[in-house]
Amino acid sequence: MTTVTLYKLEPLPAKDLMIKKLNGKRKNGCWLKAKSSRYNENEIEIDVWYEEDVETGMKRAFSDEAYEMVEYLKANGKEKIVRKVYCFIDLKLGTLEIYRGLDFVTNKIREIIASLLEVTLSTISLDAGHLMHITKKYSSELKQAMFKYIHGLWYQIIRGRHLENNRKYKDYIVTKPDSLRCISIVPKIKYLNSSKYMVTINGDKGTIKMSNGFFKWKPRLEVKQIVSMIVNVAALPSF
């Protein structure tokens, strides 16, 4: 599954200056490599490396098979493994994309990049109206909706085919319109591999999760279409 955490970058320095400030830098246990993106001249591609405890990393990758591998690695003096996170700065949208879910590592990367560039990186959040707008205009099918109440202490998840026509979903939209916080849709984008898949958009966290579909990794062009959709909708006034 491809996951992206999305931030708005303000102010937006010049491309060459950002590459200079980021490339080759080490900070708070991370080291960075920045260059002009291989996909688009209006992007900066950033690779971020960090060390992770070998046991944590192996369990993340191999689950139940990890114990013997961890013991073998530790016996051979291997206590840490190096992991890489892909990031992109979109110069036209003024955004930072971190290819990772929202956790302490993502927050650390955000803080490092913000500090090195001397900019503010704020979460791109969507309210219920924005999420409904995405469902109506940019989705061919709504497959899941999460409604959250009382500061997140109670929630309701509705799943199914074409929920946009589902009576229960429509009733929640009418009775609790401001509580819609997360949707899973089949987006209306150009699919390079001709295989559609589900995308989950979290309005609070600013995260995008693209389900595997036929291919685990998503083409950069597909990710950019989804990111552009979210950024453009977030810029609209609340509905």
N, C-alpha and C positions, 0 to 999 in steps of 0.2 A: 504494500500500500504506500502510495506517495502522499506525504503530508507536508503542508506548507503553513508556516506562521507568518502573518503579513503585518507590516508596519508602515506608517507614513513617515517620510523623512523630511524634516524641515530645519533650517533652510537647505536648499540643494546646491552644494558646491559644484565647481567645474569638474568634469570627468577626470581629466589628467591630475588634478589636485587630489581627488579622492583616491585614485590609484596610488599616488605617491605617499599619501598618509597611511594607507592600509598595507601595502605590499611589503612583505618581509618583517612585519612587526610582531613582537611577542608581548603578551600582556595577560596577567592573571591565569597562567597555565595554558594559554592558547597561543598558537602562532598562525599567521595569516599569509595567504598569497592572493594578490589581486591583479586582475588584468582585464583588458577589453574582452567582452564576451565573444565566444566563438559563434554564437547564435545570432547576435544582433549588435550593430555598432552603437546603439543607444542603451546598451546595458554594460554593467561591470560584473564580472564573475569573480566571486570570492570563495576560496577554499579555506576552511578553518579546521585545524587539527587540535586535538586535545587528548590527554591521557585519561584512561579509565581503568579502574581496578579490574584485573583479569577475571575474577570470579563474576563480577557484575556483567562484564561484557560478554563472557561466554554463555552465561545463563540467558541473556537477552537473545543471543543468536541460536542456541541449541537446546534450551529448556532442560528436559530430563537427562539428556545425554551429556550435560556439562560437567558433572561431578568428576568423572575420571579424567577428562581433558584438563580441568582446572588443576587437579592434583599433579598431573604429569608436568604441566607448565610451571607450577610453583616449585616442583622438585628440581626443575632445571633453571631456577632463578628468575623466572618470568613473572613479575608481580603486576606489571602494567601492560596494557595494550593501547595502541594509538588508533583513534577513530577520526573520521573526516566528515564534516558537515558542509554541504553546498549552500551557497547564498548568492543572491543576485540583487543588484540595485538597478531599478528601471529608471532611466533618466527622464523619460516622457511622463511616466505616472508619478514619479517622486516617491518610489516605494522600495522597501527592503523586504526580500523574501528569504526566509530561513527554512531550508528543507528539513524540517524537524517539527514534531509536536511541541506544544507549549509546556516546558518543564524548566528546571533550574539551569540546565546547560543552554537552552535557548535564551533564557533571560541573561545569562552571563555573556553570551555572544552579542546580544543586543546592546548590553551595557558597554562592552569593549568597543564595538563599532561606533556607537554614539560618542564615546569619549575620544577616540582617535580622530573622528571627523568633526568633533565639536558641533554636533547637531542634536536635535530632539527626535527620538523614535517613539511614536505613539501607536497604540493598537488601533487598527482599523475595525471598528465595531459597527454592527448593523442592528437597527431596532426592528421591531416586529413588522412595521410597514415596509421597510426595505426588503425583508425576507419574503413577504407576500408579493412584492413587486417582482422580485427575482423569479418566484414560482410562476407568476402569470406571464411574464414577458420572455424569460430566458430558459424555461424548463419545458421539456416534452412530457415529463411525468414527475409527480411528487410521490416519493416512496416512503418517507418518514418525516414526522414532525414532532418536536419536543416543546411542550409548554411548561414553563417554570413559574412558580409563585412564591410569595413570602420569602424573598431574598434567597431563593434556590433551595429552601428546605422541603419543598414538595414539588413533584413534577409528574407530568403525564406524557407518555410516548405513544404515538399512534403510528402503526405500520400497515402497509398494504399497497395494492396496485392503484395507481391514479387517485391518490388521496384528494386531489383537487376537486374530485366529484363525490367524495365520501361525505355522508351526512354527519357523522360524528365530528370529522375535521371541521366542517362548515359551522357546526354548532359552537365548537370551541372558539373559532375565529370571531363569531358574533358575540359570545358571552364573555370571552377573555381575550380580546384582540391584542392587548399589549404584552401578553405572556408568551408569545411564540418566540423562542430563542435559538432554535436549531432546526435546520431542514436538510433532507437528503433528496437530491433531485437527479434526473438525467438531463444534463445541460444541453442546450441547443448551441453546439459549437461544431467546427470542422474537425472531424476525427481523421487523423492521418492514417490510422490502421483499420479504419472502418469497423471498429468494435466499440460500441457505446458502453458506458459504465456509470456508476452512481458516484455523485460528489456530495459530501456532507459539509455544510457551511455552518460554523458556530458563530452566532452573532455577538456573543460576549467575548470569546477568546481571540477572535480574528484568525481562526484556523480553517484550513481547507484540507479535507481528506478525500483522496481519489481512490476508489476501490479498484482492486486488481483488474477486473474485466479479463481480457485475454492476455494482456501484457502487464507485468508487475510495475515497470517503470514507464512513466508517461512522457511523451515527447514535449520538449520545451515549448513548442508552439501551442500545444493544447493547454498546458499550464498557464501560459501567458493570456490566452483567451479567457480563461476562468478568472484569473487575477484582474484583468481589465474590466470584466463584468462587475466584479465586486467593488472595485475602486470607483467606477463610474456611478454605481447605485449609491454607494456610501456618501458621495458628494451631493446627492439630491436632498432636498428638504424632506423631513419626515412626512409620511403619507397619512 
